[in-house]
Amino acid sequence: MNFPTLSDIRAAHARIQSFIHRTPILTCTAIDEIAGCEIYFKCENFQKVGAFKARGAANAVMKLSPEERTKGVATHSSGNHAAALARAASVAGIPSYIVMPSNAPEIKKKAVKGYGGEIIECEPNLKARETTLEAVVARTGATFIPPYDYMDVIEGQATCVLELLEDQPDLDIVMAPVGGGGLLGGTALTAHYINPEIEVIAGEPAGADDAFRSFHAGHIIPQTGPNTIADGLLTSLGKLNFELIQKYVDDILLATDPQIIEAMRLVYERMKIIIEPSCAVPLAALLANKERFAGKKVGIILSGGNVDLGKLPF
C-alpha cells in the first residue's frame, strides 16, 4: 500500500488552510504535577466543527475532480465526521448527503443541518447505514467519503501532528485516541517521518478495546458490543489504519470509564476548556500508567469538544 509521503502531508496541510484553524498548544502545571511529566495539549477541541475531523473531510473534498464536485459527497456517520463533511462541502459550494442513525445525538444532527447537509435517517445499525448510503449514492452520484478508512482522510488527519511537531519539536511521546484509527494512523505516519525516535502511544476505552486486541493479535478483531462513555470511539478499526498502526504505533493503553470521566473532569477544572469523553481517553490512559511517562515530554491530541453539556458525566 502506498501511504502518503511527508511531502503529500505537507501539501494536504497547504490545501486545507482556508478550511481549518491552526489550533493552539496548551500546558497545565497542575496536570503536569499530577501526571509526573510535561504534557503539551494540541487543542483540536478548538478546531472548526469542534474536532480534528475537519482536517480529513476538507482534504478529501478538496481532492475531488471538478466533475465529482458537481455531484457532491456522501457518508454515513453519527458524529463529528458527519458535521465535518457537511461543513467542508458547504465551504466548497457542493452538496452533501449524510446518512445518520435515528438515535444520533440531536446536537450532531443540528450541526449537520446548520452546515447545509441533507440528512437521510436510517435504523441504528451498520447494515442499515451501508445499504441506505448505497441507495443515496445510486440516486445522487455523490462520492462516498468514509469517516476514517480512506487515504485522503488519513492524509488530512496527519496534518494535526505536523503542526504539533513544528510548534513543539522536542517531544518524547505523542498520544492520540483510537476508534476507527484515522487520527492515530495519520499521527503515527507523520511522527515516523519527522522523528522516528518519538514514541506513538494510543489511548483506548477498555469497553471498546478492539484496537488493543487487534494490535496484540497481529490481525483485525472486529468491535462487538462496545460499551463506553467515549461515544466517538465505538467503531471497528479500519484496514488501512491497522497497517499504519502495526508499523508505526508503539503501544495502545486502555482506560476504564471511571478513569476517562476523571481525566475529563480534570481538564474542565484545571484547564477551563471543554472536551468530549473520547478526547479524555489518552490523558486517562497516561494517568493510569504514570511510570511509563515519568519525566517525559508528551504531546496529547485533544481530539474534540462536541459534548452535550446537559449530559456531563460529573
N, C-alpha and C positions, 0 to 999 in steps of 0.2 A: 504494500500500500504506500503510495506517495503522499506523505503528510506535508503540510505547508512548511516551507523553509523560513528561516528568520527574516529574510527579505520579503517573503509573502506576508508574514505577520506585520512587519513594518508598513507594507503597502496597505494592508487592511486598516491599520491604525490611521493612516493618512486619509483613506477612503471614507471613514465613518466620522471624521472630525465634526461635521456640521450636525450630526445626529446625537452626539453624546457630550457629557461633561467629562473633563479630566478631574476625577474625584480626588479629594484630599486624603492625606495620611494623618491619622490622629494617634496620639500616645496618651497614656494614663498612668501616672506614677503609682497611684493606689492599686491598680490592677497588676502592674509590674511587681509590686511588693508581695501581693498575694501569690502571684504565679512563680516568682523567683527567677524571672527572665525579663528581657526587654521586648515588648510587643509593639509592632507597628501595624495599626489597623488601616487597611485600604478600604475606604468607605463607599462601597458600591450601593449602600442603602441611600446615598445621596444622588445616585445615578438617575438619568431620565427613566421614567416608569418605575422608579424605586428599586431597580435591580440590575445586576450585571447583564441580564438577558438583552438589554437594549443594544449591546455591542454585536452579538451574534446575529440578531434579527436585522440590524442595519446593514451589516456586511453582506448577508445573503440577498437582501433586497437590492443593494447597490450593484451586485454582480450579475443581476438578471440582464438578458438581452433586451433591446427596445421592444421586440415582438412579445417576449414573455411579460414585460411590464404592462402592456395594454390589457392583458387578461387577468392581471393581479396575482395575489398569493393566497394560499390556504394553509391551515394547520389544524391540529386538534390539541387542545391544552386547557387545563382548568386553572392555570395560574399565570405566572409572570411572562412566560413566552407568548401567551395569547395577547396580552397588552403590548408587549414589546413589538410584536409583528404588526399589530394593528397600527401602532404609532409610526413605525418605520414606513409602512405603506402610505400612511396619511402624509408624512413629510415628503415622500417621493411622488405623491399625487396619483397613487394607483389603488384599486380596490383590494380589500382583504375580507376573507371568509373564514370565520373562526368557529370550529366545531367545539362546543363546550358541554360537559356533562350537566344534566339538570340540577345536580346538587353542588355545582361550583359556587364558591363564595360570592355573595351579591357584590362585594367590593370589587371583585375581579371582573364580573360581568359589566359593572358600571364603567370600569376603566376601559374595557374593550369598546363599549358603545361610545364613550367620550372621545376615543381616538378615531371614530368613524368606521369601526369594524362591523361587519354583518355577522351576528351570532346565529348559529344553527345549533339548536339543543339536541342532545341525544341521551339515551339511557346511560347511567354511570358505570360503564364497564368498557374495557379496551376494545372488545369485538365491535360494540356499537359505535365507538369513536371511529374505528378504522373503516367500517362499512359506510357510515354517514359521510366521512371525509371523501371516500371513493366516489360517492354519488355527487358530492359538491364539485369535485374536480372534473368529473364527467360532464356536469351541467355547465360549468363556467370556463373550463380550460385553464384554470389558475394553476400556478406552480406550487406544489407541496413543499413547504419549508418545515422539516421536522424540528422538534424542540432542542435536540442535543446530538443525535447520532447522524451528523451531516457536516461535511467538511467545511463549508463556508461559515457555518455557525461556530464550529470549534475554532476556526481561524479568528473569528471576531472575538470570541471569549478569551482567546490567547492574548489579546491586547491589554487586558487588565493587569496582568503581572508584568507586562512590558513596561507600563507606566510605573508600577511599584518598584521595579528594579532600577529604573532610571532615577527615581527620586531617592531610593534607599538601597544602594548597590551592595552594602556590606552585610546583607542578611545571611544567617547560617541555615535557616529553615523557612520554607514558605508553606502555609496551610490554607486549604480550601475545603468546603463541604463537598460531599459526593452524593448525587442522586442518580441521574442519567449519565453523569460524568463529563458533560461538555466543558464545564468550567475547570474541573480537575485535569482533564486531558490536555486542554489548551495551556493551562498553567504549567503542567509538568513539561510540556514540549518547549515552551519559551524559556523556562528556568534552565532546562538542559542546554539550550543553545547559548544562553548568556553566561551561565556559570554552572558547569556540570557538578561542581562541588556542593552546590546548595541542595539540601535535602528537601524533598517534597513529601509532605505528610497530609493525608486526608482525615477529616472528621466525619463519622457516620453515626446515625442513630442506632442504638442497639436493637430497637424494634423494627428496623428496616435495613438489615445488615448484609444485603446481597453482594455489595461490592467487597466487603471484608471477606466473606466466604469465597467469592469468586477469585479474589486476589490470592488467597492461600491455597485454593484448589488448582489454580492454573487454568481454569476454564469458567465460562459464564454459568452461574447458578441463578436462574430467574428469581425475581422477587415474588413471594407468595404471601398474601395476607399481612402486609406491613401494618404495624400498629405503633404510631409515634406522634407526638405533638408537632414534629418537624414536617409539616404537610407538603413542603416543597421538595422533599427527598424520598418520595414514595415509589418513584419509577424504577424499573429494572435498568441495569447498566447497558449502555449502547455498545455495539460491537467495535466500532472504530475507537471509541473511548477506552474500551477494555485493552485494546492493543497498546495504546499510549500509556495506560496505567501500568500494564505489565512491564513495559520497557523503562519508564522514567519515574514512577512513583516508588518511594522508599518504604512507606508503611501506611496502613489505614488503622486508625484508632477509633474505638467505639465510645459513645456516651449514652447514658440512660436518660430517660425523660426528666427525672428529678434533677440530674446534673445539667441538662440543657436549660431547664427553667431557671436554675440557679445562676448559670452563666448569663442568660438573657437579662435577668434582674440586675446582675452586677453591672452590665453595660448601661442599662437605663439609669441606675442610681449613681454610678461613678462618672460616666461619660456624658450623661444627659442627652443621649441620642436614641432614636427608635430603630430597633432591629426586629426581624421576624424570627420565630423559633429556629427555622432551618439555618439561619445566619449565625446563631449562637453555638452551633454544634462543634466547630473547630476549637473555639475557646473552651467549651465544656470538656472536649477530649484532652486538650492541653492540661487543664486543671486536674483532670483525673490521672494524669501521667507526668506530674511535675518533674520528677527526677530525670526524665528523658530530655527536658528542655532547660535544665538548670544552667543559668549564666549565659544562655544563648540569645542571639538576636533573631526574633521570629516575626515574619510578616504574616498577618492573617487577613484574608479577603473577607470582609463583611459583605455577604452576597446580596442582601436585600432588606428592605424595611417595610414591606407590604403586610401589615398586620391589622386585624380588626381590633381597634382599641376598646371596643365594648366587650371583647372576649380575652383579655390578657390573662395569662395563667397564674398571675400573682396579685 
